[in-house]
Amino acid sequence: MQALFLIKEVNAVADCIFCKIVSKQIPSEVVYEDDQVFVFHDINPQAPTHLLVIPKEHIQSAAHVTEKDKELLGQMFVVIKNVTEKLGLDKEGYRIVNNCGELGGQQVDHLHFHVLGGRQMQWPPG
């Protein structure tokens, strides 16, 4: 199984914390995993439920998405829908956030979506 995983992770970046989480080098509280998408609890939650949804393939940020990533991004949003339903967040609502680049607040250079729920969100967000 490990060999198959390595074949799928050709785009992993050695010093990327999210790539290390996907490869299980760093433990996480996994919520969902398939061959393209990985969902886990944020270690510094900003809401009662705070998930991170990441592609297993290393993509630096939303600014680095290409035409070939269309299906993957669609899969990520289907996963978000399914996971939020499973956790009951769909009943009252939740927020999906993507930070892109330094001024956008991106702290890990691996595309990811924050899914926040379980409390009233404020606007403007930041």
GIGI-V932959 format. One record per pair of residues at least 24 apart in sequence whose C-alpha atoms are under 7 Angstrom apart, sorted by the first residue. I is the first residue (numbers start at 1). J is the second residue. D is the distance in Angstrom with one decimal. If there is no record, write none. Layout:
# GIGI-V932959
i: {I & I}
j: {J & J}
d: {D & D}
This chain:
# GIGI-V932959
i: {9 & 11 & 11 & 12 & 12 & 13 & 18 & 19 & 22 & 37 & 47 & 47 & 47 & 47 & 48 & 48 & 48 & 49 & 49 & 49 & 50 & 50 & 50 & 50 & 51 & 51 & 51 & 52 & 52 & 52 & 52 & 53 & 53 & 53 & 54 & 54 & 54 & 58 & 59 & 59 & 60 & 60 & 60 & 61 & 61 & 61 & 61 & 62 & 62 & 63 & 89 & 89 & 93}
j: {57 & 57 & 58 & 57 & 58 & 58 & 110 & 58 & 56 & 76 & 116 & 117 & 118 & 119 & 117 & 118 & 119 & 116 & 117 & 118 & 114 & 115 & 116 & 117 & 114 & 115 & 116 & 112 & 113 & 114 & 115 & 112 & 113 & 114 & 111 & 112 & 113 & 110 & 110 & 111 & 109 & 110 & 111 & 100 & 109 & 110 & 111 & 100 & 111 & 100 & 117 & 118 & 117}
d: {6.3 & 5.7 & 5.5 & 6.4 & 5.3 & 6.7 & 6.7 & 6.9 & 6.3 & 6.4 & 5.8 & 6.1 & 6.5 & 6.5 & 6.4 & 5.2 & 6.9 & 5.6 & 5.1 & 5.9 & 6.7 & 5.6 & 4.6 & 6.6 & 5.7 & 5.0 & 6.6 & 6.4 & 5.7 & 4.8 & 6.3 & 5.5 & 5.1 & 6.5 & 6.3 & 4.6 & 6.6 & 6.0 & 5.5 & 5.5 & 4.9 & 4.3 & 5.5 & 5.9 & 6.3 & 5.7 & 4.3 & 6.1 & 6.1 & 6.9 & 6.2 & 7.0 & 6.8}
